[in-house]
Amino acid sequence: MLYVYSMKTKPENRHVLIASDEEILQMTLLKAFQRTDYQVYSAKDGLEALYLVKTFSVTEKPFNLLLVDSQLPKLSCLELFQQLRKLEIYTSAIIITSPNQKKLEQKLRSIEKNSIIKRPFLVNDLLNIVEQVFENISGAR
């Protein structure tokens, strides 16, 4: 089952969670998103990300997109998505990986419909991928 946010995606309904323990990455992405119409939240590890996704999933403003660092502490990226599946929470995701994580990428693609962006990347390239994801969400209604 694929969960697609059923409301028309409007700026006020573009909720994004950034999950990374790297403070520089978080701050860079948060700053980049300030120039957009997305509402962005951040989590410093996998457990905090899981908590936020669970909490927001029962509100009128669940996350439409997760930006997840592939190397999260406390609960790995893979474990995070496995837990979300058990809870039947389905959302789009962009996974930020390092160049040498091909096995992890294959595992993530097998359990999650997501995009993968490899480091190093340009912030504008990531923002373009985010916009494409939201266009797909709007088109899937």
N, C-alpha and C positions, 0 to 999 in steps of 0.2 A: 504494500500500500504506500502510495506517495501522497504526502500531505501538501496541499497547495493552499496558501492563505486565500480564503474565499472572498474577502472584500477586495474591491478595486484598489490596486496599489497606487496610493496618492502619497505626496511627500510626508504627510503626517502619519502614514502607515508603513513607513520604511524603517523598520527596526533592525539594527545590526548589532551583533555581539562580537567583540574582538577578544579572543582568548589567547593570551601569551604571557609568559613569565618574563619576557625581555622588555624591560622598561623603555628602552629606546625605541623598539618597534611599536609598542603601544602608543607612546607619545607621538611618534611620527604619523601613525595612522589616525589617531584622534585629531591631530592638527589638520591633516589632509581632509578629513570628513567634516571639519568645521566649515569648509567652503561649499558644502553640499546641503541637500535637504533631508539627509538621513538623521535619524535619532540613533546615536551610537552609545553603547555601554561597553565596559571592559571587565575582564576577569583575569586574575593573575595565575590561575592554575585550573586544572581539569575539574576539580571538585567544586570550585566556585562557579565555573561555567555551567556545570550540571545543575547546581542550585538555581542559578539565574534563569536558565532555560526552563526548568520545571516550574519555577515561580511565575514567570511571564506567560507560560503556556496556558495557565488557567485564567488569564486576564483577557481583555479585549485587545491587547497589544502584544501578542507573541512575537518572537523574533522571526523575521522573514529570512534572515541570512546569518550564518555563523562564519566568522573568519577565524580559523583555528591554526595555531602553530602546531606543527606535527610533533614537537618534543615538549609536551606539557608535563609539569611535575604533578604529583599527587594522584592524578588519574590521567593516563595517557590519552592521546588523541583517539586512538583506536578504541580504548575502553570507554571513552566518553560517548562515541557513537553507538557502541554496543549497549550501553545503559539507556541511551535515548530510544533505541529500538525496543528495548524491553518495556519502556514506559509508553510506547506507541506515539512518540513525538518525532515527527518527520518535518525537516526543514532543509532548505538549500544550504550548501556549505562551500567555502573555498578554503582549501588546506594549503598552508604555507610550508613548503618542504625545503630541505637542503638537497643539493644536486645528487648525492649518493644514497637516496632513500627509495630506490625502485621497488623493493619488496613491500615496504610499507604502502607505497602508492597503489600497488596492485591489491593489497588487502582492503584499503580504504575504498577503492573503486568497486570492490565486490560487495560491500555492505551499504554503500552510500552513493546517492546520485550527487556528485560534487565536481567541482573544478579544482585543479591543483595549479599553484603558481610556485615556481622554484626561485630560491634566492640565488643571487641577488636579483631584485626586480625594481622597476621604476614604479613609484607610487601612482603615477598617471595610468600605467598599464593595469594595475590592480583596480583602480577606480573604473576603468573601462570594463573590466570583467564583472565588477559589481553591477554596473548599469545593465550589462547583458543579462545577468541573472534576474534582475528585476523586470526586464522586458519579457523574459521567459515566464516569470511568475504571472505577469499581467496577461500574457497571451494564453496561458494554460487555464484561465478561468472558464 
